[in-house]
Amino acid sequence: MEWSFAWMAWTTPVAVFFTCIILMLIGMTLWEIRSPTTERKGFLPMRTTRGDRLFIGLLSAAYVNLAWVGLTDLDQWIGAGIGFAVLGLVMAKA
């Protein structure tokens, strides 16, 4: 069986974006094993754990990236950068 990914536009920015997500999930898993998380209250209206903040941040970054691709013709690296900045903000402050 031959795998074909021609149905999706696997540009370099998209590949980097998803590779970073996979690496973050692996890193967070190892971090959680090494140092279990505690809940904290940030700017979100609920107490969150590290994993909760990662999930919310990844969703936010994905939506920012999709909106960038769908609404602009500008370079996708900018959209990916903004998405990861949003992810960093959620992880640090939420």
Number of C-alpha atoms within 10 A of each C-alpha: 3 4 5 7 8 7 6 8 9 11 10 10 16 16 12 14 19 12 12 13 17 12 11 14 15 12 12 15 14 12 13 13 10 9 9 11 13 9 12 12 12 15 9 11 8 11 14 18 17 18 16 15 22 22 16 16 22 21 15 17 25 21 13 20 22 15 13 20 15 9 8 10 8 10 11 18 16 13 21 22 16 16 25 22 14 19 22 17 13 22 20 12 12 22
